[in-house]
Amino acid sequence: MKKHFLKHISFLIVSLLIGTTITISKTVIFFEKDFPTIENSKISRQSLEKAFSSANPRFVNLSDLQKKKILTAGDLLVLPYGSALPVDAWETINLQLNQGHLLVLGGRPFFIPVYRNGNGWRTDYPQNTYSRYLGI
């Protein structure tokens, strides 16, 4: 699984750096107004819309991201909250690593689990549980 993950991330980064076109079915950006940003600067929805305007991004919230069929093969999932991982959608994110592309903006990917807590968010302690599971 580590090779599969690294292949997709490396391919995406290299493609973005050298301007090579990659085949992306659609771009899906996880966005929740008050979701914590950790080890990164907070990025506004307006900035994300501008940065990904040519990709016609679709913004999804946690309940959308929890639906396994929200993403299909070749899609790009963008997680703009640095090290903060929406653990309640881990199953979908993990599935995406096997069938599509993932872009984590800033921080250490999959390092700080964040859970829905009523109307807010609960941040867990820093850990490498999810990255170790992926072999990174």
Protein Blocks (a to p, Z undefined) as FASTA:
>chain_A
ZZmmmmmmmmmmmmmmnopacddfbdcddddfklccehiacddfklmmmmmmmnopaddd
fklmmpmklpcehiacddfehjaccfklmmmmmmmmmmmccddeehjehkbccddehjbc
cdddddfklmmmnoZZ
